[in-house]
Amino acid sequence: MRSNSSASSLISEGQRPSGLLKYAAIGGLLFLHIPILFIFLYAFTSESKSYQFPPPGLTLKWFEVTLNRPDVWRAIQLSLEVAGLATLAAMVLGTLAAGAIARSRFFGQEVVSLLLVLPIALPGIVTGIALRSAYGLMEIPFSFWTIVIGHATFCVVVVYNNALARFRRTNQSLIEASMDLGADGFQTLRYVILPNLATALLAGGMLAFALSFDEVIVTTFTAGQQTTLPIWMYQELIRPRDRPVTNVVALIIVAVTTIPILLAYYLTRDGQDVAGSGK
């Protein structure tokens, strides 16, 4: 008993982070998030030509200016449409791929799995050049759909990883029991598989939407004359009309992408509680 208590005390002491580690973590968080706070601050500045610190004054007029600019609304609409369709395609393809990898064994399975996750591991510029070359070889004109296909290539990875992890935690005996009780394939999918995958798919879809909504590099190579919201921001930074408008739009992007990520974290934090999963 004494040895067990001393061992547990050593483990608990070893798990306590040192003061240096705490300060390093705080410094890293500040380094990452203070620039975002400056973006928020300059969305309210009264100065339109430069980034003075501290700002000479604070105003809400740039929000009104942003909401009255049709080019901003066109870019937002295009980004939402692209992200929505890319996410839908990724959820279908990623789920089917995860089911095939998790529930079957075949020659070259690991290679297929590697190829599925490769688009998000490669630098965006490599994916963009590859897609642009493929469109050129197949003589596909740049359009709305070329952007959707480009975004779906890396959105599939997020959904695939979430679905694969959940498939592997779902007990195979549940599916076998459903079949033994007379359920057909569609009923098993509807009443057994999808309820166990629901939160993982929703979280993967939200992350995929967030990735697609603020994607720049792949979009640059596949958009042609189309202007998504991140591309619009990039163009405004080069040739600004009203600098604070760009910060207002950046604030909107942060809100649109952060909310799905937080919801995805909330939905998957209890992902270990899967029906039929073993310990």
C-alpha positions in Angstrom: 0.0 0.0 0.0 2.8 2.4 0.9 4.6 1.7 -2.4 1.4 2.3 -4.3 0.7 5.6 -2.6 4.3 6.8 -3.1 4.1 5.8 -6.8 0.9 7.7 -7.2 2.3 10.8 -5.5 5.3 10.7 -7.9 3.0 10.4 -10.9 0.9 13.3 -9.7 4.0 15.4 -9.1 5.4 14.5 -12.5 2.1 15.7 -14.1 2.3 19.2 -12.7 3.8 21.6 -15.3 6.7 23.7 -14.2 6.5 27.4 -14.0 8.7 27.8 -17.1 6.3 25.6 -19.1 3.3 27.6 -18.0 4.9 30.9 -19.0 6.0 29.4 -22.3 2.4 28.3 -23.0 1.1 31.7 -22.1 3.7 33.4 -24.3 2.8 31.1 -27.2 -0.9 31.8 -26.9 -0.3 35.6 -26.7 2.0 35.4 -29.8 -0.8 33.7 -31.8 -3.8 35.7 -30.6 -2.6 39.3 -30.1 -2.4 40.0 -33.9 -6.0 38.9 -34.1 -7.0 41.3 -31.4 -5.3 44.1 -33.4 -7.4 43.1 -36.4 -10.5 43.6 -34.3 -9.2 46.9 -33.0 -8.5 48.4 -36.4 -12.1 47.4 -37.6 -13.2 50.2 -35.3 -10.6 52.8 -36.1 -11.6 56.3 -37.4 -8.4 56.5 -39.5 -8.9 55.1 -43.1 -5.5 55.3 -44.6 -3.0 53.9 -42.1 -2.7 51.7 -39.0 -1.9 54.1 -36.2 -1.4 52.8 -32.7 -3.3 53.7 -30.6 -6.0 54.5 -33.1 -6.9 58.2 -33.2 -10.6 57.4 -32.5 -13.1 54.6 -32.6 -16.2 54.4 -34.8 -18.7 51.9 -36.1 -19.0 53.5 -39.6 -16.8 50.9 -41.3 -19.4 48.2 -40.5 -22.0 50.2 -42.4 -19.6 50.9 -45.2 -18.8 47.1 -45.5 -22.4 46.1 -45.5 -23.2 48.6 -48.3 -20.5 47.3 -50.6 -21.9 44.9 -53.2 -18.4 43.4 -53.9 -18.2 42.2 -50.3 -21.6 40.5 -50.5 -20.8 38.8 -53.8 -17.6 37.5 -52.3 -19.3 36.3 -49.2 -22.1 34.6 -51.2 -19.6 32.8 -53.4 -17.5 31.6 -50.4 -20.6 30.3 -48.7 -21.8 28.4 -51.8 -18.4 26.9 -52.5 -17.9 25.9 -48.8 -21.3 24.4 -48.6 -21.0 22.2 -51.7 -17.4 21.2 -51.0 -18.5 20.2 -47.5 -21.4 18.2 -48.8 -19.2 16.4 -51.3 -16.6 15.8 -48.7 -19.1 14.3 -46.2 -20.4 11.8 -48.8 -17.0 10.8 -50.2 -15.2 10.9 -46.9 -17.8 8.7 -45.2 -17.8 6.1 -48.0 -14.0 6.0 -48.0 -13.8 5.6 -44.2 -16.4 2.8 -44.3 -14.4 1.0 -47.0 -11.1 1.3 -45.1 -12.5 0.5 -41.7 -14.7 -2.5 -42.6 -12.7 -4.3 -45.2 -9.2 -5.7 -45.9 -7.7 -5.5 -49.4 -4.4 -5.3 -51.1 -3.0 -1.8 -51.1 -5.2 -0.6 -48.3 -2.5 1.5 -46.6 -1.6 3.1 -49.9 -5.2 4.1 -50.5 -5.4 5.5 -47.0 -2.2 7.5 -47.5 -3.5 8.9 -50.8 -6.7 10.0 -49.1 -4.9 12.1 -46.5 -2.2 13.4 -48.8 -4.0 16.5 -50.1 -4.0 18.1 -46.6 -0.4 17.0 -45.9 0.9 18.6 -49.1 1.6 22.3 -49.3 -1.4 24.2 -50.7 0.6 25.5 -53.6 1.5 22.0 -54.7 -2.2 21.0 -54.7 -3.1 24.2 -56.5 -0.6 23.7 -59.3 -1.6 20.0 -59.7 -5.3 20.9 -60.0 -4.5 23.7 -62.4 -2.4 21.4 -64.6 -5.1 18.7 -64.5 -7.8 21.3 -65.6 -5.5 22.4 -68.4 -4.8 18.9 -69.7 -8.6 18.1 -69.6 -9.4 21.5 -71.1 -11.8 22.3 -68.3 -12.5 26.0 -68.1 -12.2 27.7 -64.7 -15.5 28.2 -63.0 -17.4 27.9 -59.8 -17.2 24.1 -60.0 -13.4 24.0 -60.4 -13.2 25.9 -57.0 -15.6 23.4 -55.4 -13.6 20.4 -56.7 -10.3 22.0 -55.5 -11.8 22.6 -52.0 -13.3 19.1 -51.8 -9.9 17.5 -52.3 -8.7 18.6 -48.8 -12.2 18.8 -47.1 -12.5 15.0 -47.8 -9.5 14.4 -45.5 -11.1 16.1 -42.5 -14.4 14.1 -42.8 -12.5 10.9 -43.6 -10.3 11.1 -40.5 -13.3 11.8 -38.2 -15.4 9.1 -39.7 -12.6 6.5 -39.7 -11.9 7.1 -36.1 -15.6 6.6 -35.2 -15.9 3.5 -37.4 -13.0 1.9 -35.6 -14.6 2.6 -32.2 -18.0 1.2 -33.2 -18.4 -2.4 -32.3 -18.8 -4.7 -35.3 -21.2 -6.9 -33.3 -23.8 -4.1 -33.4 -23.9 -4.3 -37.2 -23.9 -8.1 -37.1 -26.8 -8.1 -34.5 -28.8 -5.8 -36.7 -28.4 -8.1 -39.7 -29.2 -11.2 -37.5 -32.5 -9.5 -36.4 -33.6 -9.2 -40.0 -32.6 -5.6 -40.8 -31.5 -5.0 -44.4 -28.5 -2.9 -45.4 -30.4 0.4 -45.5 -32.1 -0.1 -42.1 -28.7 -1.0 -40.6 -27.2 2.1 -42.0 -30.1 4.3 -40.8 -30.6 2.9 -37.3 -27.2 1.6 -36.3 -24.3 3.1 -38.3 -25.5 6.7 -38.8 -26.5 7.3 -35.2 -23.0 6.3 -34.1 -21.4 8.4 -36.8 -23.6 11.5 -36.5 -21.5 13.7 -34.2 -18.2 12.7 -35.9 -19.7 13.5 -39.4 -21.2 16.8 -38.1 -17.9 17.8 -36.6 -16.0 16.8 -39.7 -18.4 18.8 -41.8 -18.0 21.9 -39.7 -14.2 21.7 -39.8 -14.4 21.2 -43.6 -16.7 24.2 -44.0 -14.3 26.4 -42.0 -11.3 25.2 -44.0 -13.0 25.9 -47.3 -14.5 29.2 -46.3 -11.0 30.8 -45.7 -8.9 28.9 -48.3 -6.6 31.1 -50.4 -3.8 29.2 -52.1 -5.8 26.4 -53.8 -8.5 29.0 -54.7 -6.0 31.2 -56.4 -5.0 28.4 -58.8 -8.6 27.2 -59.5 -10.8 30.3 -59.4 -10.1 32.0 -62.7 -12.1 35.3 -62.6 -14.1 34.2 -59.6 -13.5 36.1 -56.3 -14.1 34.4 -53.0 -13.9 36.3 -49.8 -10.3 35.4 -49.0 -9.2 36.4 -52.5 -11.2 39.6 -52.2 -9.3 40.4 -49.0 -5.9 39.6 -50.6 -6.8 42.0 -53.5 -7.9 44.7 -51.1 -4.6 44.5 -49.1 -2.7 45.1 -52.4 -4.9 47.9 -53.6 -6.9 49.1 -50.6 -9.9 51.5 -51.0 -10.7 51.6 -47.2 -8.3 49.7 -45.0 -10.7 49.3 -42.1 -13.2 47.5 -44.4 -10.7 44.7 -44.8 -10.4 44.4 -41.0 -14.2 44.2 -40.7 -14.3 41.4 -43.3 -11.5 39.7 -41.4 -13.6 39.9 -38.2 -16.5 38.3 -40.1 -14.2 35.4 -41.4 -12.9 34.8 -37.9 -16.4 34.6 -36.5 -17.7 32.3 -39.4 -14.7 29.9 -39.1 -14.3 29.9 -35.3 -17.9 29.0 -34.4 -17.9 25.7 -36.5 -14.5 24.8 -35.0 -15.8 25.3 -31.4 -18.9 23.3 -32.2 -16.9 20.5 -33.7 -14.7 20.4 -30.6 -17.8 20.3 -28.4 -19.4 17.5 -30.4 -16.2 15.3 -30.4 -14.9 15.8 -26.9 -17.1 12.9 -25.7 -16.4 10.8 -28.8 -15.2 7.9 -26.7 -18.8 7.2 -25.6 -19.7 5.3 -28.7 -22.4 2.6 -28.5 -20.8 -0.8 -28.2 -17.2 0.5 -28.0 -14.9 -1.5 -25.9 -12.4 -0.2 -23.3 
